[in-house]
């Protein structure tokens, strides 16, 4: 367990999770580093066990997705010694499946941390969604109260105005 902590300090794994095609994923190179293997070996094992990696577990990035991601995370281009092949993206389930095909103590321990990172991210997003819903509800309630408060102030203003003067005399007139 101490070896995985040296590979991936707490909080670092969450920063390696990206949203691509509506899925939260980790790139093959990041998972390889976490699992203590080369990216080439990780991808070889995934290809050898293709039946364990359906499209909702693993997919290859398109050229435009790869370029866009490269610009976001500031990795070097193939011209400057960077990757020559488009990376694979692994969902949470794909990352767990990788640990089972790699079958090393480091991979198993790291996969637990990866799953915890995905769960933590999911909980955070659920909390944010609940908070957003509560804010909308509060805005609606305040909007209703604003009208009620405005009506109260209008009534108070009317009561504060002096009564209209009339020329009526008080008493008996004959």
TIRO-2110 file (N, C-alpha, C; in Angstrom, 1 decimal):
// TIRO-2110
0.8, -1.2, 0.0, N, 1, A
0.0, 0.0, 0.0, CA, 1, A
0.9, 1.3, 0.0, C, 1, A
2.0, 1.2, 0.6, N, 2, A
2.9, 2.4, 0.7, CA, 2, A
3.4, 2.7, -0.7, C, 2, A
3.6, 1.7, -1.6, N, 3, A
4.1, 2.0, -2.9, CA, 3, A
3.1, 2.7, -3.7, C, 3, A
1.8, 2.4, -3.6, N, 4, A
0.8, 3.2, -4.3, CA, 4, A
0.6, 4.6, -3.9, C, 4, A
0.9, 4.8, -2.6, N, 5, A
0.8, 6.2, -2.1, CA, 5, A
1.9, 7.0, -2.7, C, 5, A
3.1, 6.4, -3.0, N, 6, A
4.2, 7.2, -3.6, CA, 6, A
3.9, 7.4, -5.1, C, 6, A
3.2, 6.5, -5.7, N, 7, A
2.8, 6.6, -7.1, CA, 7, A
1.7, 7.7, -7.3, C, 7, A
0.7, 7.7, -6.4, N, 8, A
-0.4, 8.6, -6.6, CA, 8, A
-0.8, 9.2, -5.3, C, 8, A
-0.4, 10.4, -4.9, N, 9, A
-0.8, 11.0, -3.7, CA, 9, A
-2.3, 11.3, -3.7, C, 9, A
-2.9, 11.3, -2.5, N, 10, A
-4.3, 11.6, -2.4, CA, 10, A
-4.7, 12.9, -3.1, C, 10, A
-5.7, 12.9, -3.8, N, 11, A
-6.2, 14.1, -4.6, CA, 11, A
-5.6, 14.2, -6.0, C, 11, A
-4.5, 13.5, -6.2, N, 12, A
-4.0, 13.5, -7.6, CA, 12, A
-4.8, 12.7, -8.5, C, 12, A
-5.4, 11.6, -8.1, N, 13, A
-6.2, 10.7, -9.0, CA, 13, A
-7.4, 11.5, -9.5, C, 13, A
-8.1, 12.3, -8.6, N, 14, A
-9.2, 13.0, -9.0, CA, 14, A
-8.9, 14.0, -10.2, C, 14, A
-7.7, 14.5, -10.2, N, 15, A
-7.3, 15.4, -11.2, CA, 15, A
-7.0, 14.7, -12.5, C, 15, A
-6.9, 13.4, -12.5, N, 16, A
-6.6, 12.6, -13.7, CA, 16, A
-7.9, 12.1, -14.4, C, 16, A
-9.1, 12.5, -13.8, N, 17, A
-10.3, 12.0, -14.4, CA, 17, A
-10.9, 13.1, -15.3, C, 17, A
-11.2, 12.8, -16.5, N, 18, A
-11.7, 13.7, -17.5, CA, 18, A
-13.1, 13.3, -17.9, C, 18, A
-13.9, 14.3, -18.4, N, 19, A
-15.2, 14.0, -19.0, CA, 19, A
-15.1, 14.0, -20.5, C, 19, A
-15.2, 12.9, -21.1, N, 20, A
-15.1, 12.7, -22.5, CA, 20, A
-16.3, 11.9, -23.0, C, 20, A
-17.0, 12.4, -24.0, N, 21, A
-18.2, 11.8, -24.6, CA, 21, A
-19.2, 11.5, -23.5, C, 21, A
-19.3, 12.3, -22.5, N, 22, A
-20.3, 12.1, -21.5, CA, 22, A
-19.9, 11.1, -20.4, C, 22, A
-18.7, 10.6, -20.5, N, 23, A
-18.2, 9.6, -19.5, CA, 23, A
-17.0, 10.2, -18.7, C, 23, A
-17.0, 9.8, -17.4, N, 24, A
-15.8, 10.2, -16.7, CA, 24, A
-14.8, 9.1, -16.9, C, 24, A
-13.6, 9.5, -17.4, N, 25, A
-12.6, 8.5, -17.8, CA, 25, A
-11.2, 8.9, -17.3, C, 25, A
-10.3, 7.9, -17.4, N, 26, A
-8.9, 8.1, -17.1, CA, 26, A
-8.2, 7.6, -18.4, C, 26, A
-7.1, 8.3, -18.7, N, 27, A
-6.3, 7.9, -19.9, CA, 27, A
-5.4, 6.7, -19.5, C, 27, A
-5.1, 6.0, -20.6, N, 28, A
-4.2, 4.8, -20.4, CA, 28, A
-2.9, 5.1, -19.8, C, 28, A
-2.3, 6.2, -20.2, N, 29, A
-0.9, 6.6, -19.7, CA, 29, A
-1.0, 6.9, -18.2, C, 29, A
-2.1, 7.5, -17.7, N, 30, A
-2.2, 7.8, -16.3, CA, 30, A
-2.4, 6.6, -15.5, C, 30, A
-3.3, 5.7, -16.0, N, 31, A
-3.6, 4.4, -15.3, CA, 31, A
-2.3, 3.5, -15.3, C, 31, A
-1.5, 3.5, -16.4, N, 32, A
-0.3, 2.8, -16.4, CA, 32, A
0.6, 3.2, -15.3, C, 32, A
0.8, 4.5, -15.2, N, 33, A
1.6, 5.1, -14.1, CA, 33, A
1.1, 4.7, -12.7, C, 33, A
-0.2, 4.8, -12.5, N, 34, A
-0.8, 4.4, -11.2, CA, 34, A
-0.6, 2.9, -10.9, C, 34, A
-0.7, 2.1, -12.0, N, 35, A
-0.6, 0.6, -11.8, CA, 35, A
0.8, 0.1, -11.9, C, 35, A
1.7, 1.0, -12.1, N, 36, A
3.2, 0.6, -12.1, CA, 36, A
3.6, -0.2, -13.3, C, 36, A
3.0, 0.0, -14.5, N, 37, A
3.4, -0.7, -15.7, CA, 37, A
3.5, 0.3, -16.8, C, 37, A
4.1, -0.1, -17.9, N, 38, A
4.2, 0.8, -19.1, CA, 38, A
2.9, 1.0, -19.8, C, 38, A
2.7, 2.1, -20.4, N, 39, A
1.4, 2.3, -21.2, CA, 39, A
1.3, 1.2, -22.2, C, 39, A
2.4, 0.8, -22.9, N, 40, A
2.4, -0.3, -23.9, CA, 40, A
1.9, -1.6, -23.3, C, 40, A
2.4, -1.9, -22.1, N, 41, A
2.0, -3.2, -21.5, CA, 41, A
0.5, -3.1, -21.1, C, 41, A
0.1, -2.0, -20.6, N, 42, A
-1.3, -1.8, -20.2, CA, 42, A
-2.2, -2.0, -21.4, C, 42, A
-1.9, -1.4, -22.5, N, 43, A
-2.8, -1.5, -23.7, CA, 43, A
-2.7, -2.9, -24.3, C, 43, A
-1.5, -3.6, -24.2, N, 44, A
-1.4, -4.9, -24.7, CA, 44, A
-2.4, -5.8, -23.9, C, 44, A
-2.4, -5.7, -22.6, N, 45, A
-3.3, -6.5, -21.8, CA, 45, A
-4.7, -6.3, -22.1, C, 45, A
-5.1, -5.0, -22.3, N, 46, A
-6.5, -4.7, -22.6, CA, 46, A
-6.8, -5.3, -24.0, C, 46, A
-5.9, -5.2, -25.0, N, 47, A
-6.2, -5.8, -26.3, CA, 47, A
-6.3, -7.3, -26.2, C, 47, A
-5.5, -8.0, -25.4, N, 48, A
-5.5, -9.4, -25.3, CA, 48, A
-6.8, -9.9, -24.6, C, 48, A
-7.4, -9.1, -23.8, N, 49, A
-8.6, -9.4, -23.1, CA, 49, A
-9.7, -8.5, -23.6, C, 49, A
-9.8, -8.4, -24.9, N, 50, A
-10.8, -7.5, -25.5, CA, 50, A
-12.2, -7.7, -25.0, C, 50, A
-12.6, -9.0, -24.8, N, 51, A
-13.9, -9.4, -24.4, CA, 51, A
-14.3, -8.8, -23.0, C, 51, A
-13.3, -8.4, -22.2, N, 52, A
-13.5, -7.8, -20.9, CA, 52, A
-13.7, -6.3, -21.0, C, 52, A
-13.5, -5.7, -22.2, N, 53, A
-13.5, -4.3, -22.3, CA, 53, A
-14.5, -3.8, -23.4, C, 53, A
-15.8, -3.9, -23.1, N, 54, A
-16.8, -3.3, -24.1, CA, 54, A
-16.6, -1.8, -24.2, C, 54, A
-17.3, -1.2, -25.1, N, 55, A
-17.2, 0.2, -25.4, CA, 55, A
-17.5, 1.1, -24.2, C, 55, A
-18.3, 0.6, -23.3, N, 56, A
-18.6, 1.4, -22.1, CA, 56, A
-17.6, 1.3, -21.0, C, 56, A
-16.5, 0.4, -21.3, N, 57, A
-15.4, 0.3, -20.3, CA, 57, A
-14.2, 1.0, -20.9, C, 57, A
-14.0, 1.0, -22.2, N, 58, A
-12.8, 1.5, -22.8, CA, 58, A
-13.1, 1.9, -24.3, C, 58, A
-12.5, 3.1, -24.7, N, 59, A
-12.6, 3.5, -26.1, CA, 59, A
-11.4, 4.3, -26.4, C, 59, A
-11.1, 4.4, -27.7, N, 60, A
-10.0, 5.1, -28.2, CA, 60, A
-10.4, 6.5, -28.5, C, 60, A
-9.6, 7.5, -28.1, N, 61, A
-10.0, 8.9, -28.4, CA, 61, A
-9.8, 9.2, -29.9, C, 61, A
-10.6, 10.0, -30.5, N, 62, A
-10.5, 10.5, -31.8, CA, 62, A
-9.3, 11.4, -31.9, C, 62, A
-8.9, 11.7, -33.1, N, 63, A
-7.8, 12.7, -33.3, CA, 63, A
-8.1, 14.0, -32.7, C, 63, A
-9.3, 14.5, -33.0, N, 64, A
-9.7, 15.8, -32.4, CA, 64, A
-9.8, 15.8, -30.9, C, 64, A
-10.3, 14.7, -30.3, N, 65, A
-10.4, 14.6, -28.8, CA, 65, A
-9.0, 14.6, -28.3, C, 65, A
-8.1, 13.9, -28.9, N, 66, A
-6.7, 13.8, -28.5, CA, 66, A
-6.0, 15.1, -28.5, C, 66, A
-6.2, 15.9, -29.6, N, 67, A
-5.6, 17.2, -29.7, CA, 67, A
-6.2, 18.1, -28.7, C, 67, A
-7.5, 18.1, -28.5, N, 68, A
-8.1, 18.9, -27.5, CA, 68, A
-7.7, 18.6, -26.1, C, 68, A
-7.5, 17.4, -25.8, N, 69, A
-7.1, 17.0, -24.5, CA, 69, A
-5.6, 17.4, -24.3, C, 69, A
-4.8, 17.2, -25.3, N, 70, A
-3.4, 17.6, -25.3, CA, 70, A
-3.2, 19.0, -24.9, C, 70, A
-4.1, 19.9, -25.5, N, 71, A
-4.0, 21.3, -25.2, CA, 71, A
-4.5, 21.6, -23.8, C, 71, A
-5.4, 20.8, -23.3, N, 72, A
-5.9, 21.1, -22.0, CA, 72, A
-4.9, 20.7, -20.9, C, 72, A
-4.2, 19.6, -21.1, N, 73, A
-3.3, 19.1, -20.1, CA, 73, A
-1.9, 19.3, -20.4, C, 73, A
-1.6, 20.1, -21.5, N, 74, A
-0.3, 20.5, -21.8, CA, 74, A
0.7, 19.4, -22.0, C, 74, A
0.4, 18.4, -22.7, N, 75, A
1.4, 17.3, -23.0, CA, 75, A
2.0, 17.7, -24.4, C, 75, A
3.1, 17.1, -24.6, N, 76, A
3.9, 17.4, -25.8, CA, 76, A
3.3, 16.7, -27.0, C, 76, A
3.5, 17.3, -28.2, N, 77, A
3.0, 16.8, -29.4, CA, 77, A
3.9, 15.7, -29.9, C, 77, A
3.4, 14.8, -30.8, N, 78, A
4.3, 13.7, -31.3, CA, 78, A
5.6, 14.3, -32.0, C, 78, A
5.6, 15.5, -32.5, N, 79, A
6.8, 16.1, -33.1, CA, 79, A
7.9, 16.3, -32.1, C, 79, A
7.5, 16.5, -30.8, N, 80, A
8.4, 16.8, -29.7, CA, 80, A
8.6, 15.6, -28.8, C, 80, A
8.4, 14.4, -29.2, N, 81, A
8.7, 13.3, -28.4, CA, 81, A
7.5, 12.8, -27.6, C, 81, A
6.3, 13.3, -27.9, N, 82, A
5.1, 12.9, -27.2, CA, 82, A
4.6, 11.6, -27.8, C, 82, A
3.3, 11.3, -27.5, N, 83, A
2.7, 10.0, -27.9, CA, 83, A
2.6, 10.0, -29.4, C, 83, A
2.7, 8.8, -30.0, N, 84, A
2.6, 8.7, -31.4, CA, 84, A
1.2, 8.1, -31.8, C, 84, A
0.5, 7.5, -30.8, N, 85, A
-0.8, 6.9, -31.0, CA, 85, A
-1.8, 7.6, -30.1, C, 85, A
-3.1, 7.6, -30.6, N, 86, A
-4.1, 8.1, -29.8, CA, 86, A
-4.4, 7.3, -28.6, C, 86, A
-4.6, 8.0, -27.5, N, 87, A
-4.7, 7.3, -26.2, CA, 87, A
-6.1, 6.6, -26.1, C, 87, A
-6.1, 5.6, -25.2, N, 88, A
-7.3, 4.9, -24.8, CA, 88, A
-7.9, 5.6, -23.6, C, 88, A
-9.2, 5.6, -23.5, N, 89, A
-9.8, 6.2, -22.3, CA, 89, A
-10.6, 5.0, -21.6, C, 89, A
-10.4, 4.9, -20.3, N, 90, A
-11.0, 3.8, -19.5, CA, 90, A
-12.0, 4.5, -18.5, C, 90, A
-13.2, 3.9, -18.5, N, 91, A
-14.2, 4.4, -17.5, CA, 91, A
-13.9, 3.7, -16.1, C, 91, A
-14.6, 4.0, -15.1, N, 92, A
-14.4, 3.4, -13.8, CA, 92, A
-14.4, 1.9, -13.9, C, 92, A
-15.3, 1.3, -14.6, N, 93, A
-15.4, -0.1, -14.7, CA, 93, A
-14.2, -0.7, -15.5, C, 93, A
-13.8, 0.1, -16.5, N, 94, A
-12.6, -0.3, -17.3, CA, 94, A
-11.4, -0.3, -16.4, C, 94, A
-11.2, 0.7, -15.6, N, 95, A
-10.1, 0.8, -14.7, CA, 95, A
-10.0, -0.4, -13.8, C, 95, A
-11.1, -0.8, -13.2, N, 96, A
-11.2, -1.9, -12.3, CA, 96, A
-10.8, -3.2, -13.1, C, 96, A
-11.4, -3.4, -14.3, N, 97, A
-11.1, -4.5, -15.1, CA, 97, A
-9.6, -4.6, -15.4, C, 97, A
-9.0, -3.5, -15.7, N, 98, A
-7.5, -3.5, -15.9, CA, 98, A
-6.8, -4.1, -14.8, C, 98, A
-7.1, -3.7, -13.6, N, 99, A
-6.4, -4.3, -12.4, CA, 99, A
-6.5, -5.8, -12.4, C, 99, A
-7.7, -6.3, -12.8, N, 100, A
-7.8, -7.8, -12.8, CA, 100, A
-7.0, -8.5, -13.9, C, 100, A
-6.8, -7.8, -15.1, N, 101, A
-6.0, -8.5, -16.1, CA, 101, A
-4.5, -8.2, -15.9, C, 101, A
-4.2, -7.1, -15.2, N, 102, A
-2.8, -6.9, -14.9, CA, 102, A
-2.3, -7.8, -13.8, C, 102, A
-3.2, -8.0, -12.8, N, 103, A
-3.0, -9.0, -11.8, CA, 103, A
-1.7, -8.8, -11.0, C, 103, A
-1.4, -7.6, -10.6, N, 104, A
-0.3, -7.4, -9.7, CA, 104, A
-0.7, -6.7, -8.5, C, 104, A
0.0, -6.9, -7.4, N, 105, A
-0.4, -6.3, -6.1, CA, 105, A
-0.5, -4.8, -6.2, C, 105, A
0.4, -4.2, -7.0, N, 106, A
0.3, -2.7, -7.2, CA, 106, A
-0.9, -2.3, -7.9, C, 106, A
-1.3, -3.1, -9.0, N, 107, A
-2.4, -2.7, -9.8, CA, 107, A
-3.7, -2.9, -8.9, C, 107, A
-3.8, -3.9, -8.1, N, 108, A
-5.0, -4.1, -7.3, CA, 108, A
-5.1, -3.0, -6.3, C, 108, A
-4.0, -2.6, -5.6, N, 109, A
-4.1, -1.6, -4.6, CA, 109, A
-4.4, -0.2, -5.3, C, 109, A
-3.8, 0.0, -6.5, N, 110, A
-4.1, 1.3, -7.1, CA, 110, A
-5.5, 1.3, -7.6, C, 110, A
-6.1, 0.2, -8.1, N, 111, A
-7.5, 0.2, -8.6, CA, 111, A
-8.4, 0.6, -7.5, C, 111, A
-8.1, 0.2, -6.3, N, 112, A
-9.0, 0.6, -5.1, CA, 112, A
-9.0, 2.1, -5.0, C, 112, A
-7.8, 2.7, -5.1, N, 113, A
-7.8, 4.1, -5.0, CA, 113, A
-8.5, 4.8, -6.2, C, 113, A
-8.4, 4.2, -7.3, N, 114, A
-9.0, 4.8, -8.5, CA, 114, A
-10.5, 4.7, -8.3, C, 114, A
-11.1, 3.6, -7.9, N, 115, A
-12.5, 3.5, -7.6, CA, 115, A
-13.0, 4.5, -6.6, C, 115, A
-12.2, 4.6, -5.5, N, 116, A
-12.5, 5.6, -4.5, CA, 116, A
-12.6, 7.0, -5.1, C, 116, A
-11.6, 7.3, -6.0, N, 117, A
-11.6, 8.7, -6.6, CA, 117, A
-12.9, 8.9, -7.4, C, 117, A
-13.3, 7.9, -8.2, N, 118, A
-14.5, 8.0, -9.0, CA, 118, A
-15.7, 8.2, -8.1, C, 118, A
-15.8, 7.4, -7.0, N, 119, A
-16.9, 7.5, -6.1, CA, 119, A
-16.9, 8.9, -5.5, C, 119, A
-15.8, 9.4, -5.1, N, 120, A
-15.7, 10.7, -4.4, CA, 120, A
-16.2, 11.8, -5.4, C, 120, A
-15.8, 11.7, -6.7, N, 121, A
-16.2, 12.6, -7.7, CA, 121, A
-17.7, 12.5, -7.9, C, 121, A
-18.2, 11.3, -8.0, N, 122, A
-19.7, 11.1, -8.1, CA, 122, A
-20.5, 11.8, -7.0, C, 122, A
-20.0, 11.5, -5.7, N, 123, A
-20.6, 12.1, -4.6, CA, 123, A
-20.6, 13.6, -4.6, C, 123, A
-19.5, 14.2, -5.0, N, 124, A
-19.3, 15.6, -5.1, CA, 124, A
-20.3, 16.2, -6.1, C, 124, A
-20.4, 15.6, -7.3, N, 125, A
-21.3, 16.1, -8.3, CA, 125, A
-22.8, 16.0, -7.9, C, 125, A
-23.1, 14.9, -7.1, N, 126, A
-24.5, 14.7, -6.6, CA, 126, A
-24.8, 15.8, -5.6, C, 126, A
-23.8, 16.1, -4.7, N, 127, A
-24.0, 17.2, -3.7, CA, 127, A
-24.2, 18.5, -4.4, C, 127, A
-23.4, 18.8, -5.5, N, 128, A
-23.5, 20.1, -6.2, CA, 128, A
-24.9, 20.2, -6.9, C, 128, A
-25.4, 19.0, -7.4, N, 129, A
-26.7, 19.0, -8.0, CA, 129, A
-27.8, 19.3, -7.0, C, 129, A
-27.7, 18.7, -5.8, N, 130, A
-28.7, 18.9, -4.8, CA, 130, A
-28.7, 20.4, -4.3, C, 130, A
-27.5, 21.0, -4.2, N, 131, A
-27.3, 22.3, -3.8, CA, 131, A
-27.9, 23.3, -4.8, C, 131, A
-27.8, 23.0, -6.1, N, 132, A
-28.3, 23.8, -7.2, CA, 132, A
-29.9, 23.8, -7.1, C, 132, A
-30.4, 22.6, -6.9, N, 133, A
-31.9, 22.5, -6.7, CA, 133, A
-32.4, 23.3, -5.6, C, 133, A
-31.7, 23.2, -4.4, N, 134, A
-32.1, 24.0, -3.3, CA, 134, A
-32.1, 25.5, -3.5, C, 134, A
-31.0, 25.9, -4.2, N, 135, A
-30.9, 27.4, -4.6, CA, 135, A
-32.1, 27.8, -5.4, C, 135, A
-32.5, 27.0, -6.4, N, 136, A
-33.6, 27.4, -7.3, CA, 136, A
-34.9, 27.5, -6.4, C, 136, A
-35.1, 26.5, -5.5, N, 137, A
-36.2, 26.5, -4.7, CA, 137, A
-36.3, 27.7, -3.8, C, 137, A
-35.1, 28.1, -3.2, N, 138, A
-35.0, 29.3, -2.4, CA, 138, A
-35.3, 30.6, -3.2, C, 138, A
-34.8, 30.6, -4.4, N, 139, A
-35.1, 31.8, -5.2, CA, 139, A
-36.6, 32.0, -5.5, C, 139, A
-37.2, 30.8, -5.7, N, 140, A
-38.7, 30.9, -5.9, CA, 140, A
-39.4, 31.4, -4.7, C, 140, A
-39.0, 30.8, -3.6, N, 141, A
-39.6, 31.2, -2.3, CA, 141, A
-39.4, 32.7, -2.0, C, 141, A
-38.2, 33.2, -2.2, N, 142, A
-37.9, 34.6, -2.0, CA, 142, A
-38.7, 35.5, -2.9, C, 142, A
-38.8, 35.0, -4.2, N, 143, A
-39.6, 35.7, -5.1, CA, 143, A
-41.1, 35.9, -4.7, C, 143, A
-41.7, 34.9, -4.1, N, 144, A
-43.0, 35.0, -3.6, CA, 144, A
-43.0, 35.9, -2.4, C, 144, A
-42.0, 35.8, -1.5, N, 145, A
-42.0, 36.7, -0.3, CA, 145, A
-41.8, 38.1, -0.7, C, 145, A
-41.0, 38.4, -1.7, N, 146, A
-40.8, 39.7, -2.2, CA, 146, A
-42.1, 40.4, -2.5, C, 146, A
-43.0, 39.7, -3.2, N, 147, A
-44.3, 40.3, -3.5, CA, 147, A
-45.1, 40.6, -2.3, C, 147, A
-45.0, 39.6, -1.3, N, 148, A
-45.7, 39.8, -0.1, CA, 148, A
-45.2, 41.0, 0.7, C, 148, A
-43.8, 41.1, 0.8, N, 149, A
-43.2, 42.2, 1.5, CA, 149, A
-43.5, 43.5, 0.9, C, 149, A
-43.5, 43.5, -0.5, N, 150, A
-43.8, 44.8, -1.2, CA, 150, A
-45.3, 45.2, -0.9, C, 150, A
-46.2, 44.2, -0.8, N, 151, A
-47.6, 44.6, -0.4, CA, 151, A
-47.7, 45.1, 1.0, C, 151, A
-46.9, 44.6, 1.9, N, 152, A
-46.9, 45.1, 3.3, CA, 152, A
-46.4, 46.5, 3.3, C, 152, A
-45.3, 46.8, 2.6, N, 153, A
-44.8, 48.1, 2.6, CA, 153, A
-45.8, 49.1, 2.0, C, 153, A
-46.5, 48.7, 1.0, N, 154, A
-47.5, 49.6, 0.3, CA, 154, A
-48.6, 49.9, 1.3, C, 154, A
-49.0, 48.9, 2.1, N, 155, A
-50.1, 49.1, 3.0, CA, 155, A
-49.6, 50.1, 4.1, C, 155, A
-48.4, 49.9, 4.6, N, 156, A
-47.8, 50.8, 5.6, CA, 156, A
-47.7, 52.2, 5.1, C, 156, A
-47.3, 52.4, 3.8, N, 157, A
-47.2, 53.8, 3.2, CA, 157, A
-48.6, 54.4, 3.2, C, 157, A
-49.6, 53.6, 2.8, N, 158, A
-50.9, 54.2, 2.8, CA, 158, A
-51.4, 54.6, 4.2, C, 158, A
-51.1, 53.9, 5.2, N, 159, A
-51.5, 54.2, 6.5, CA, 159, A
-50.7, 55.4, 7.1, C, 159, A
-49.5, 55.6, 6.6, N, 160, A
-48.7, 56.8, 7.0, CA, 160, A
-49.1, 58.1, 6.4, C, 160, A
-49.8, 58.0, 5.3, N, 161, A
-50.3, 59.3, 4.7, CA, 161, A
-51.3, 60.0, 5.5, C, 161, A
-51.3, 61.3, 5.6, N, 162, A
-52.3, 62.0, 6.4, CA, 162, A
-53.6, 61.9, 5.7, C, 162, A
-54.7, 61.9, 6.5, N, 163, A
-56.0, 61.8, 5.9, CA, 163, A
-56.3, 63.0, 5.1, C, 163, A
-57.2, 62.8, 4.1, N, 164, A
-57.5, 63.9, 3.2, CA, 164, A
-58.4, 64.9, 4.0, C, 164, A
-58.2, 66.2, 3.7, N, 165, A
-58.9, 67.3, 4.4, CA, 165, A
-60.3, 67.4, 3.8, C, 165, A
-61.3, 67.5, 4.6, N, 166, A
-62.6, 67.8, 4.1, CA, 166, A
-63.2, 69.1, 4.7, C, 166, A
-64.1, 69.7, 4.1, N, 167, A
-64.6, 70.9, 4.7, CA, 167, A
-65.9, 70.7, 5.5, C, 167, A
-66.1, 69.5, 6.0, N, 168, A
-67.2, 69.2, 6.7, CA, 168, A
-67.1, 69.8, 8.1, C, 168, A
-68.1, 70.3, 8.6, N, 169, A
-68.1, 70.8, 10.0, CA, 169, A
-68.6, 69.7, 10.9, C, 169, A
-68.1, 69.8, 12.1, N, 170, A
-68.5, 68.8, 13.1, CA, 170, A
-69.6, 69.4, 13.9, C, 170, A
-70.6, 68.5, 14.2, N, 171, A
-71.7, 69.0, 15.1, CA, 171, A
-73.0, 69.1, 14.4, C, 171, A
-74.1, 69.8, 15.1, N, 172, A
-75.4, 69.9, 14.6, CA, 172, A
-75.5, 71.2, 13.8, C, 172, A
-76.0, 71.1, 12.6, N, 173, A
-76.2, 72.3, 11.8, CA, 173, A
-77.6, 72.5, 11.4, C, 173, A
-78.1, 73.6, 11.5, N, 174, A
-79.5, 73.8, 11.3, CA, 174, A
-79.9, 74.6, 10.3, C, 174, A
END
